[in-house]
Amino acid sequence: SIVISESISGHDLLEAVMKSSDTDLQKFNTLEQDSQAWQIILKNYLEKNALTITQLREKLSSIGIDRDLATIISWVNSPDTVAPQNRREVIPKIFDLAEEKNSSDSESCLQAVESMYRLRAEARDKLKDILKGLEIRHDETFFDVTIGKLNIKFQIYKIQSIAESEVEFKYLYKLHDLESLSLGELYG
């Protein structure tokens, strides 16, 4: 069996855990803002220079950051993206590209990113502990978990068999059955 929540992101989970604990929420909010500085700078650069995502990709490539379009779209639009791969190398280059020359800001952003990854791991561990403590009947197909004010609904899927298949990137963020994927390919 596999357990999946279709309604929560890593960011939502982290925020719920942080709000449900004695952790200083203001400190968390500042940390979150500092960790997103590279994304904000990149988005502002995109808008200020009236670039398309393709043009932004070319600019990033010219300074040694080679990523596919879907990755760059995620960088600019997704609050769940904490940092790019090779962040110690990439984040300072993004600050340089946008002429944000203050290296201490870049370092502060990197430190905040590291802290966010640690906090997300702690939030994940807390959720795992909650899930381990649940008793679920064999015939159940879903269950709910509440953390603070966040109610998370989990679906339980029974895996009958596994088959190799190729899935387009745009479908990786949503659950689809194989039939709808096939129909989507046939009808556009």
N, C-alpha and C positions, 0 to 999 in steps of 0.2 A: 504494500500500500504506500501511497504517497499523500502527504498532507500539504495543501496549497491554499493560501489566502489570496483571493483575487482583488481584495479591497484595500490592501495596505502596502505601503512602500517602506523601504528601510528608513527613510527620513521620518515617516509617520510613527513608526515603532520607536525610534530613538527619542522623538519629541514626547511621546506618551510616557516612556520610561523616565525621562528626565523630569517631567511634570509630576510624576507619581512618587518621586523620591524626595529626600531632603536636600538634594543638590540645589545650589543657588541657580535658579532659572535665569536670572539676569546675566550671570557669568556664562551660562550655556549660550544664550542669545548672542552675546559678544563673540564667543568662540565660533559660533556658526557663521556670523557675519565676516569675521576675519578669514575663515576657511574658504569662503566663497569669493574672496577678493579677486582671485585669478579669473573666475567666471564673469564677474561684473566688469572687470577691465576688458576682457575679450568681447563681451556683448557691447559695451560702450564703444570700443574700437570699431566693431562691425557697423554700428549705427552712425557714429560720428563720420566715418568715411564712406557711408552709403554703399557698403559692399554686399554682394550676394554671398551665400555660404561657399560657393565655388571659388569666388575671388578671395575670401578669407582663407580657404584651404590653400590656395596658391601662395598667399602671403606667409602663412605658417610654414609651408614647405620651403620657402626661400630662406627661412632662418633655421632649417633643420628639423622641423616638426612635421613629419609625414604621417597623416592619418586619413582614413576614408571619410566621405561626406557624412555618413550616419554618426560617426564618432563626434565630429565637429558640431553637428546639429544637437547632439546630446549635451556637449559641453556648454553650448549657448542656452539651451532651453530646459534642461532637466535639473530640478532641485535635488534629485537623488544622486547625481554625479558629484562625488566628493572631490576627486582629483584625477588628472590624467595618469596613464601609465608613465613610468619614469618621471614622476613628479618633481624630483629634485633637479632634474635637468630641464624639464619642460616649463614649469611655472616661472622660473626666472626669465626664460626666453619670452614668455607671454608678457611679462612686465616690461621687458626691453622693447618688444615690438610696439607696445602701446605708449612707449616713452615714459613709463612709470619707473624712473631710474633709481628710486630709493630702494637699495638692496635690503635694508632692514624691513621694509614693507613686504618684500618678497619672502624673506626669512620668517617673518611673523606669520605670513599666510601658510608657509610650509609647516611651521610648528602647530598651527591651528588645525591643519589637515591631519597631521599625525594624531592629535588629540581627538578629532572627530572619529577617526578610524578606531581608536581605542574605545571611545564611548559607544560606537555602534556594536563593537564586539561584546561589550558588557551588556548592552540591551538585548542582543541576540542570545547571550547566555541566560539572561533573566527569562526570556521567552521560552527557551529550551527547558529551563527548570519548571516553569509553569506547565508546559506541555507534558513533561515526564510525570508530573503529579496528577494528571487527569486520568480518570477511568472512563474508557470509551467502550461501549458495547460493540460486539462484532458486526451487528447489522446497521450501525449508524453510518450516515453518509456525510454528516457535517457536525461541527461543534463550535461553540463560541468561547472566546477568552476575553476578559475585560482587564485592561490595564489603565488605571486612572479613569478618565472619561472616555477612553477609546475602547470600543467593542470591535473585536476582530472575529470575523466569521471564517472558519476554515472548512474547506471541502475535503473529503476523503475520497481518493480515487484508488480503485483496485486495479493493479496492473496485471493484465491477462498474458500479454506477450510483448516483446520488444521487436520492432522492425527498423531497419535503417531507412532514414528518409532525409531529404534535404528540405530545409525550411528557410524561406526568405527572411532577411534581417527584420523587416517591418513587422513580422508576426511573433518575434521573440518576446515581446512585452505583454502579450495577451495569450490566453488559452484558447485554442481552437481544436475542434476535432479534425481528424484527417479528411473527412468528407468536405467540410467547409473550406479547408485549404485547397483541395482539388478543385472545388467549384470556383473558388476565387481565381485560380490560375486559368480556368476555362473561360470565365466571364469577365475577366479584367480586374 
